[in-house]
């Protein structure tokens, strides 16, 4: 199953937008697909009109943002997350949310709805050959450098010994006397 992963800084920024907004708020996020998963590395606000039960991105501001990306030589298709909040209300896909998700109409789009209680719903919309969508879990990921990973591997090697496994151990825990072999160091 695919998962939507947020970089810690991106999730913290998203939560701050939601916490300090009166009512609903929405924006975009930069997404990189890695295997079956989707990694959100950055989120931002676009000018919008928002109330306590709706939020709508300004079409002109969105077009200007995309033009700026192209002018900087950045690929606008990497901005494939639409996120929005329901303020202090429950997270669910409202009729308005469904209409918003349907209008993106590119190859695929990720959407996340959240609230001030840190509840999240994620989804993947596929638009070709027909519009389909599925819910996805939302998680935070932490990246480690290669040096940090190597240090962890060395620490594991140094501090963790493999326990020998025997038939007696197997019988005690699994209640059988069958010949199951043994593990060796």
Secondary structure, 3 states (H helix, E strand, C coil): CCEEEEEHHHHHHHHHHHHCCCCCCEEEEEEEEECCEEEEEEEEECCEEECCCCEEECHHHHHHHHHHHHHCCCCHHHCCEEEEECCCCCCCCCHHHHHHHHHHCCCEEEEEEECCCCCEEEEEEECCCCCEEEEEEEEEECCCCHHHHHHHHHHHHHHCCCCCECHHHHHHHHCCCCCCCCECC
